[in-house]
């Protein structure tokens, strides 16, 4: 009996196991061929570097372009008196006593030479040894040494310099043909692109740093032709003049400046700007720029309102120089230049960059707005030539916080202007509308609401009208420059 019960138990166990196996097998088949109601969960797959355009390594690129990058060391000699002098040849007390003070008390102390050394970078643009660098790296130096990638050093001579763009072209005489860079199109560069900078930071030769293009068209106050590429690729002292490469190994910028207070903020001159002046640097040693003969200013919201200009685009002509190209073509003060040779002009900075790129003798088509009407002028570009304290009485009319008076014979003689040039500002009330827009004593008010004023009588008449409207626009002459300002009162 016991044997029979045992047999029955084993048979039941076997049947249970077989049934469990069959159910499990069916479930596996069902899940394989029929989707369940639960959402399918996918594992995250790694994105390849080719899909994100992020380089897996900069090694191949750096190895390919480094031979064309050079280290530049310069020496400048100063003279000074031993013990009392400085490397700049001045006594530390010169500002108070002068050098004569020490000559009287200590005799004629002999002068000695002091050498100041500095480092920079550059890159070779031709196999016969032409090199681009920054002007500030090589200016006013006695000796320039260039070390190429194989360790050889050559003395260089300056071929051409341009302080306005901070670009210089120098030349060495190599023993053999040199590797050189390929120049790229900086206009085609996009914000966010990867770049590498190569240079000589802190004297550490052939240093490679990587980053991206952070911004384009930066104006940093370096000059009228500011148009920098901003990058977060590390740029440090000694990198000046070195190349900024794109991922194709082409130079798209010349590393030039840094923001000392912040990390990851460096600036490079666009290579297209350098390309536009290389011919002049090579053949003339300097850059010949175009000149129209006008002073211009940006259009503020207030000026746009007073001029009935629908936006702030364009450059407002504040002065036209007599017998210069713009004057001969018929452009007048108050015109708004909006286009040059089909290129729209957004502001004065864009105008300056456009004019500077024109060739002397070139005939250009300029479109301008005058009282809301578009006019066209054909202007022949000429070469740009790099071109007193007065006791005043306060005679105030109380308008907009300005005190003004007639231009007397004495004032006219001191300023070198005619007595009917306008009225002269003698005082500006602090916190007044005139003070807010920057009008200063000794400014000459030439126009009031586009009406020329040559006497206090005319000025007062026009200011009475302006006071009723509670707004006025002046054309102001300050020194050799002129500009418009718009004022409002509540």
BAPADO-672895 format. One line per 8 residues: for each residue x, y, z of C-alpha. Coordinates in Angstrom, 3 decimals. Last residue first. Layout:
<sites>
X/Y/Z ~ ...
</sites>
This chain:
<sites>
8.458/116.174/-19.707 ~ 11.469/117.389/-21.669 ~ 13.083/115.671/-24.618 ~ 16.503/115.883/-26.247 ~ 17.913/114.465/-29.506 ~ 21.616/114.530/-30.339 ~ 23.394/114.740/-33.702 ~ 27.146/114.618/-34.223
30.148/116.625/-35.414 ~ 33.888/116.090/-35.149 ~ 36.807/118.479/-35.595 ~ 36.506/120.009/-32.133 ~ 32.947/119.395/-31.006 ~ 30.250/120.441/-33.456 ~ 26.663/119.708/-32.455 ~ 23.665/119.158/-34.723
20.773/119.474/-32.327 ~ 17.393/117.730/-32.203 ~ 14.634/119.163/-30.032 ~ 11.677/117.988/-27.995 ~ 9.034/119.575/-25.771 ~ 7.023/120.557/-28.860 ~ 6.449/124.042/-27.420 ~ 10.054/124.174/-26.242
11.244/123.295/-29.754 ~ 9.435/126.305/-31.239 ~ 11.017/128.600/-28.662 ~ 14.351/126.912/-29.346 ~ 14.085/127.834/-33.024 ~ 13.590/131.531/-32.261 ~ 16.275/131.531/-29.563 ~ 18.863/130.007/-31.932
18.004/132.471/-34.689 ~ 18.461/135.428/-32.331 ~ 21.520/133.818/-30.722 ~ 23.208/133.841/-34.117 ~ 24.296/131.446/-36.865 ~ 21.549/128.832/-36.570 ~ 21.007/126.253/-39.300 ~ 17.579/124.593/-39.157
17.682/120.778/-38.895 ~ 15.750/120.790/-35.601 ~ 18.302/123.239/-34.182 ~ 21.523/123.297/-36.176 ~ 25.142/124.305/-35.556 ~ 25.317/124.116/-31.775 ~ 29.020/124.506/-30.957 ~ 30.263/122.550/-27.941
32.449/124.675/-25.645 ~ 30.560/123.461/-22.526 ~ 29.394/119.873/-22.935 ~ 26.382/118.018/-24.358 ~ 26.402/114.412/-23.175 ~ 22.839/113.206/-23.800 ~ 21.914/113.285/-20.101 ~ 23.538/116.689/-19.569
21.319/118.228/-22.240 ~ 18.233/116.619/-20.680 ~ 19.241/118.146/-17.306 ~ 20.946/116.234/-14.497 ~ 23.646/118.864/-14.081 ~ 22.838/122.072/-15.950 ~ 25.098/122.565/-18.954 ~ 27.153/125.753/-19.358
28.738/127.920/-22.037 ~ 27.476/126.200/-25.172 ~ 28.542/128.120/-28.280 ~ 26.188/129.353/-30.966 ~ 26.551/128.589/-34.662 ~ 29.335/128.895/-37.263 ~ 28.450/132.587/-37.794 ~ 31.565/133.861/-36.016
33.767/131.757/-38.270 ~ 36.003/129.062/-36.813 ~ 39.658/128.801/-35.736 ~ 38.718/127.994/-32.168 ~ 40.830/130.762/-30.611 ~ 39.948/133.243/-33.351 ~ 36.211/132.494/-33.159 ~ 36.287/132.835/-29.375
37.950/136.264/-29.633 ~ 35.517/137.503/-32.299 ~ 32.593/136.378/-30.187 ~ 30.497/133.298/-30.838 ~ 27.078/134.243/-29.482 ~ 25.963/132.622/-26.253 ~ 24.621/129.392/-24.779 ~ 23.345/127.975/-21.478
21.659/124.582/-21.846 ~ 19.404/122.819/-19.340 ~ 16.690/121.882/-21.863 ~ 16.044/125.573/-22.533 ~ 17.080/127.955/-19.756 ~ 18.182/130.763/-22.048 ~ 21.460/130.997/-20.200 ~ 24.342/133.385/-20.610
27.272/131.995/-18.711 ~ 30.517/133.652/-19.733 ~ 33.268/131.720/-21.387 ~ 37.043/131.532/-21.028 ~ 38.315/129.167/-23.695 ~ 40.682/126.150/-23.571 ~ 41.780/125.304/-26.674 ~ 44.155/113.712/-39.946
45.224/110.281/-40.807 ~ 44.722/110.521/-44.497 ~ 42.257/108.115/-46.112 ~ 42.863/107.659/-49.807 ~ 40.072/108.627/-52.217 ~ 36.848/106.843/-53.143 ~ 34.883/108.139/-56.143 ~ 31.243/108.569/-55.108
28.141/107.941/-57.205 ~ 25.135/109.031/-55.171 ~ 21.612/107.597/-54.991 ~ 18.686/109.139/-53.101 ~ 15.943/107.499/-51.070 ~ 13.287/109.858/-49.721 ~ 12.410/109.974/-46.002 ~ 13.722/113.492/-45.459
17.006/112.432/-47.043 ~ 17.707/108.699/-47.102 ~ 20.956/107.449/-48.572 ~ 22.126/105.052/-51.256 ~ 25.800/104.955/-52.148 ~ 27.095/103.588/-55.445 ~ 30.858/103.241/-55.515 ~ 33.574/104.380/-57.923
36.975/102.957/-56.964 ~ 39.892/105.393/-57.119 ~ 41.343/104.132/-53.836 ~ 40.122/100.625/-53.192 ~ 37.266/99.798/-50.826 ~ 37.767/97.636/-47.736 ~ 38.025/100.637/-45.410 ~ 34.662/101.889/-46.672
32.929/98.645/-45.681 ~ 34.552/98.416/-42.246 ~ 33.697/102.052/-41.529 ~ 30.080/101.602/-42.648 ~ 29.667/98.466/-40.523 ~ 30.855/100.368/-37.472 ~ 28.557/103.274/-38.334 ~ 25.440/101.104/-38.301
23.378/98.592/-40.291 ~ 24.602/99.383/-43.795 ~ 23.009/97.195/-46.473 ~ 25.361/96.046/-49.218 ~ 24.267/96.899/-52.754 ~ 27.377/98.922/-53.549 ~ 26.971/100.880/-50.310 ~ 23.574/101.020/-48.612
21.728/102.848/-45.832 ~ 23.551/106.179/-45.512 ~ 21.261/108.553/-43.596 ~ 21.508/112.166/-44.791 ~ 21.518/114.811/-42.054 ~ 24.646/116.598/-43.308 ~ 24.722/116.401/-47.086 ~ 25.867/114.016/-49.824
26.195/115.804/-53.167 ~ 28.888/113.745/-54.935 ~ 31.518/116.471/-54.490 ~ 30.805/116.609/-50.756 ~ 31.030/112.829/-50.427 ~ 34.377/112.741/-52.269 ~ 36.119/115.552/-50.305 ~ 35.838/119.187/-51.437
34.490/120.287/-48.036 ~ 34.244/117.652/-45.362 ~ 30.694/116.477/-44.665 ~ 29.551/116.282/-41.039 ~ 26.877/114.490/-39.008 ~ 25.924/111.870/-41.598 ~ 23.638/109.332/-39.899 ~ 24.663/105.719/-40.482
21.960/103.162/-41.278 ~ 19.464/101.065/-39.359 ~ 17.748/102.594/-36.325 ~ 14.191/102.067/-37.547 ~ 11.270/103.912/-39.178 ~ 13.162/107.186/-39.557 ~ 10.945/110.172/-38.855 ~ 14.158/112.119/-38.153
13.001/113.133/-34.693 ~ 11.862/109.600/-33.887 ~ 15.049/108.015/-35.268 ~ 17.096/110.498/-33.232 ~ 15.285/109.527/-30.035 ~ 15.681/105.806/-30.698 ~ 19.398/106.306/-31.392 ~ 20.914/106.438/-34.860
24.634/105.698/-34.969 ~ 27.055/108.420/-36.009 ~ 28.833/109.569/-39.142 ~ 31.617/111.939/-40.134 ~ 32.100/112.250/-43.877 ~ 34.982/112.495/-46.332 ~ 34.507/109.286/-48.271 ~ 37.888/107.660/-47.604
39.292/104.288/-48.653 ~ 42.270/102.691/-46.996 ~ 45.904/102.272/-48.032 ~ 47.666/99.830/-45.733 ~ 51.389/99.935/-45.031 ~ 54.617/98.249/-46.183 ~ 53.786/99.130/-49.774 ~ 54.064/95.847/-51.700
53.707/93.184/-48.999 ~ 51.552/95.133/-46.582 ~ 49.322/96.375/-49.407 ~ 48.842/92.839/-50.753 ~ 48.167/91.470/-47.285 ~ 45.390/93.991/-46.563 ~ 42.249/92.067/-47.603 ~ 43.701/88.728/-46.530
44.110/89.987/-42.963 ~ 40.457/90.970/-42.758 ~ 39.490/87.597/-44.224 ~ 41.534/85.931/-41.484 ~ 39.251/87.284/-38.786 ~ 41.289/88.820/-35.935 ~ 41.114/86.555/-32.886 ~ 39.705/87.126/-29.421
39.854/85.148/-26.201 ~ 37.342/84.571/-23.421 ~ 37.739/81.169/-21.771 ~ 38.741/82.515/-18.395 ~ 37.786/85.970/-17.204 ~ 39.391/89.056/-15.688 ~ 42.258/89.281/-18.190 ~ 39.971/89.281/-21.203
42.234/88.104/-23.999 ~ 43.599/89.551/-27.221 ~ 45.239/88.664/-30.533 ~ 44.939/85.160/-31.925 ~ 44.913/85.491/-35.720 ~ 41.843/83.847/-37.258 ~ 40.460/81.391/-39.827 ~ 43.606/79.372/-40.469
42.750/76.127/-42.273 ~ 43.251/72.668/-40.758 ~ 39.828/71.392/-41.816 ~ 38.786/71.431/-38.156 ~ 39.243/75.185/-37.988 ~ 42.575/76.710/-37.020 ~ 43.319/79.816/-34.922 ~ 46.850/80.944/-35.716
49.428/82.703/-33.523 ~ 49.990/86.451/-33.479 ~ 49.568/86.751/-29.724 ~ 49.833/83.346/-28.039 ~ 52.686/84.643/-25.870 ~ 50.343/85.932/-23.182 ~ 47.450/83.441/-23.038 ~ 44.755/82.061/-25.342
42.735/79.047/-24.181 ~ 40.121/77.999/-26.763 ~ 36.978/79.789/-25.538 ~ 36.700/81.753/-28.757 ~ 35.557/85.209/-29.854 ~ 36.105/86.241/-33.475 ~ 36.843/89.952/-33.634 ~ 35.482/92.731/-35.818
37.033/95.889/-34.413 ~ 38.017/98.212/-37.256 ~ 37.556/101.527/-35.463 ~ 39.805/100.479/-32.610 ~ 40.495/98.086/-29.731 ~ 37.183/98.837/-28.048 ~ 36.031/95.230/-27.810 ~ 33.669/94.987/-30.781
32.857/91.312/-31.427 ~ 31.797/90.356/-34.938 ~ 31.567/86.652/-34.199 ~ 30.782/84.620/-31.080 ~ 31.859/81.593/-29.018 ~ 33.799/79.710/-31.699 ~ 34.734/76.485/-29.968 ~ 37.590/75.121/-27.918
41.018/73.546/-28.214 ~ 44.526/74.363/-26.994 ~ 47.858/73.379/-28.565 ~ 51.180/74.637/-27.178 ~ 54.033/74.799/-29.702 ~ 56.524/76.417/-27.322 ~ 55.864/77.208/-23.683 ~ 57.203/80.777/-23.500
54.291/82.010/-21.377 ~ 51.972/80.967/-24.226 ~ 53.868/80.132/-27.451 ~ 51.214/79.326/-30.002 ~ 48.587/77.003/-31.411 ~ 44.844/77.596/-31.165 ~ 42.330/74.899/-32.051 ~ 38.783/75.307/-33.332
35.433/73.510/-32.998 ~ 32.387/75.222/-34.456 ~ 29.758/76.614/-32.050 ~ 29.316/79.967/-33.803 ~ 29.768/79.468/-37.531 ~ 32.795/80.193/-39.709 ~ 31.974/81.068/-43.324 ~ 33.171/84.665/-42.965
36.532/83.382/-41.707 ~ 37.292/81.735/-45.063 ~ 40.447/79.648/-44.699 ~ 44.159/80.163/-45.292 ~ 46.258/77.030/-45.713 ~ 49.364/77.119/-43.574 ~ 52.992/76.824/-44.594 ~ 55.781/74.226/-44.501
59.145/75.782/-45.333 ~ 61.413/75.341/-48.363 ~ 65.093/75.389/-47.446 ~ 67.717/77.417/-45.609 ~ 65.111/80.002/-44.651 ~ 65.352/83.758/-45.292 ~ 62.846/85.307/-42.881 ~ 60.012/87.743/-43.540
57.496/89.743/-41.472 ~ 53.882/90.786/-42.117 ~ 52.092/92.609/-39.291 ~ 48.468/92.862/-38.190 ~ 47.111/94.950/-35.307 ~ 44.055/96.077/-37.335 ~ 44.687/99.804/-36.869 ~ 48.411/99.279/-36.231
49.056/98.012/-39.760 ~ 52.540/96.720/-40.429 ~ 54.631/95.787/-43.456 ~ 57.778/93.898/-44.401 ~ 59.403/93.684/-40.983 ~ 62.672/91.797/-40.955 ~ 63.324/88.424/-39.409 ~ 66.414/86.811/-37.876
66.282/83.056/-38.192 ~ 66.299/80.284/-35.618 ~ 66.301/76.547/-36.343 ~ 64.379/74.281/-33.953 ~ 62.723/72.075/-36.577 ~ 59.385/73.830/-35.975 ~ 60.631/77.316/-36.791 ~ 62.182/79.809/-34.361
61.874/83.443/-35.410 ~ 64.105/86.135/-33.952 ~ 63.167/89.817/-34.203 ~ 65.670/92.536/-33.264 ~ 65.437/96.226/-32.482 ~ 61.720/96.335/-31.742 ~ 59.372/99.281/-32.174 ~ 56.479/97.075/-33.333
57.010/93.304/-33.455 ~ 54.402/91.701/-31.165 ~ 52.058/94.718/-31.231 ~ 51.706/94.297/-35.007 ~ 50.385/90.797/-34.566 ~ 51.796/87.939/-36.651 ~ 51.875/86.775/-40.267 ~ 54.988/85.145/-41.711
56.565/85.173/-45.192 ~ 59.366/82.595/-45.312 ~ 59.873/81.251/-48.846 ~ 57.378/78.404/-48.359 ~ 54.514/80.853/-47.965 ~ 52.003/81.689/-45.199 ~ 54.121/80.845/-42.151 ~ 52.456/81.388/-38.786
53.133/83.657/-35.832 ~ 53.720/83.642/-32.092 ~ 54.851/85.996/-29.371 ~ 57.569/86.586/-26.812 ~ 59.098/89.657/-25.210 ~ 62.530/90.959/-24.306 ~ 63.462/94.350/-22.901 ~ 67.142/95.253/-23.043
68.675/97.982/-20.918 ~ 71.479/100.215/-22.136 ~ 73.462/102.406/-19.789 ~ 73.635/106.158/-19.306 ~ 76.568/107.885/-17.627 ~ 75.816/110.088/-14.580 ~ 76.459/113.743/-15.369 ~ 76.634/115.193/-11.884
74.845/114.040/-8.774 ~ 73.160/117.238/-7.576 ~ 72.677/119.228/-10.793 ~ 72.261/116.124/-13.006 ~ 69.765/114.694/-10.540 ~ 67.441/117.715/-10.744 ~ 67.924/117.956/-14.511 ~ 66.240/114.553/-14.885
62.896/115.956/-13.779 ~ 61.777/116.919/-10.282 ~ 58.180/115.800/-9.843 ~ 57.371/113.494/-12.796 ~ 60.998/112.549/-13.122 ~ 61.140/111.079/-9.618 ~ 61.321/107.452/-10.834 ~ 63.976/108.717/-13.246
63.288/107.867/-16.849 ~ 65.200/105.670/-19.349 ~ 62.461/103.085/-19.848 ~ 64.497/100.285/-18.310 ~ 64.655/102.521/-15.252 ~ 67.168/105.170/-14.304 ~ 68.570/106.164/-10.984 ~ 70.908/103.243/-10.250
72.427/103.227/-13.711 ~ 71.090/106.004/-15.872 ~ 68.842/104.921/-18.708 ~ 68.820/103.792/-22.335 ~ 66.328/101.353/-23.797 ~ 66.856/98.458/-26.211 ~ 64.055/96.315/-27.604 ~ 64.368/92.608/-28.206
61.875/90.264/-29.827 ~ 61.103/86.554/-29.663 ~ 58.778/84.876/-32.159 ~ 57.737/81.226/-32.079 ~ 56.545/79.725/-35.351 ~ 53.525/77.728/-36.549 ~ 53.795/75.970/-39.935 ~ 55.078/72.693/-38.431
52.044/72.596/-36.079 ~ 49.473/72.049/-38.854 ~ 49.553/68.277/-39.465 ~ 50.406/67.121/-35.946 ~ 47.659/69.309/-34.529 ~ 45.080/67.879/-36.936 ~ 46.084/64.279/-36.262 ~ 46.064/64.786/-32.496
42.789/66.678/-32.147 ~ 40.969/63.530/-31.013 ~ 37.469/62.040/-31.096 ~ 36.377/65.180/-32.887 ~ 32.839/66.301/-32.077 ~ 30.862/66.435/-35.318 ~ 27.858/65.094/-33.332 ~ 27.121/62.108/-35.643
30.817/61.539/-36.403 ~ 31.570/61.369/-32.690 ~ 29.279/58.362/-32.351 ~ 26.193/58.499/-30.207 ~ 26.136/55.742/-27.577 ~ 22.971/53.650/-27.492 ~ 20.395/53.957/-24.769 ~ 18.601/50.680/-24.060
15.070/50.446/-25.314 ~ 12.025/49.880/-23.149 ~ 8.901/48.609/-24.916 ~ 5.687/49.869/-23.435 ~ 3.533/47.337/-21.620 ~ 0.537/45.927/-23.505 ~ 2.544/42.979/-24.714 ~ 3.609/42.419/-28.270
2.966/38.887/-29.742 ~ 5.667/36.715/-31.302 ~ 8.317/36.507/-28.595 ~ 6.054/37.087/-25.641 ~ 3.783/34.267/-26.849 ~ 6.656/31.821/-27.406 ~ 8.028/32.421/-23.918 ~ 4.570/32.029/-22.439
4.076/28.724/-24.286 ~ 7.371/27.367/-22.920 ~ 6.469/28.341/-19.382 ~ 3.071/26.654/-19.635 ~ 4.626/23.446/-21.064 ~ 7.317/23.305/-18.369 ~ 4.809/23.811/-15.598 ~ 2.599/21.038/-17.042
5.550/18.640/-17.281 ~ 6.574/19.460/-13.710 ~ 3.043/18.926/-12.407 ~ 2.683/15.592/-14.264 ~ 6.009/14.410/-12.846 ~ 4.913/15.314/-9.333 ~ 1.587/13.512/-9.754 ~ 3.375/10.389/-11.007
5.789/10.565/-8.116 ~ 2.953/10.798/-5.609 ~ 1.063/7.885/-7.177 ~ 4.150/5.672/-6.975 ~ 4.599/6.533/-3.325 ~ 1.014/5.690/-2.590 ~ 1.365/2.316/-4.298 ~ 4.552/1.492/-2.354
2.778/2.293/0.917 ~ 0.000/0.000/0.000
</sites>
